[in-house]
Amino acid sequence: MRIFLDDERQTPEGWIRTYWPDETIALLEAGGVEEISLDHDLGDDDRGTGYDVILWIEEAIVLRGFVPPKITIHSANPSARERMVAGVRAIERLTEARLRQ
């Protein structure tokens, strides 16, 4: 399964669209997600941003041994994109460290 988190862009063919971080996280928790593509700004920061998904994945790796899917960031917000890409790099480092154990 491939998940596309976005509030405005057209969903690519073959992807499942989510609008909010909690929807995306629920699918990640259920398993079977091979790839996610994340936007940051979703129209209501009180409901969360794409960065919240990054934070959840980081925590899930550390606390539960979660194996993350391939992660792509498609946010047009430059500063948020930079922060999310840094989070993806941290996820990659955590995953590599887990594999070495």
MOFEN-V251199 format. One record per residue. N is the residue number from 1. OMEGA is omega as a letter, one per 30 degrees, with the letter a starting at -180 (NA if undefined). Layout:
n	omega
N	OMEGA
N	OMEGA
This chain:
n	omega
1	l
2	a
3	l
4	l
5	a
6	l
7	a
8	a
9	l
10	a
11	l
12	l
13	l
14	a
15	l
16	a
17	l
18	a
19	a
20	l
21	a
22	l
23	l
24	a
25	l
26	l
27	l
28	l
29	a
30	l
31	l
32	l
33	a
34	a
35	l
36	l
37	a
38	l
39	l
40	a
41	a
42	l
43	l
44	a
45	l
46	l
47	l
48	l
49	l
50	l
51	l
52	l
53	l
54	l
55	l
56	a
57	l
58	a
59	a
60	l
61	a
62	a
63	a
64	a
65	a
66	l
67	a
68	l
69	l
70	a
71	l
72	l
73	l
74	a
75	l
76	l
77	a
78	a
79	l
80	l
81	l
82	l
83	a
84	l
85	l
86	l
87	l
88	l
89	l
90	l
91	l
92	l
93	l
94	a
95	l
96	l
97	l
98	a
99	l
100	a
101	NA
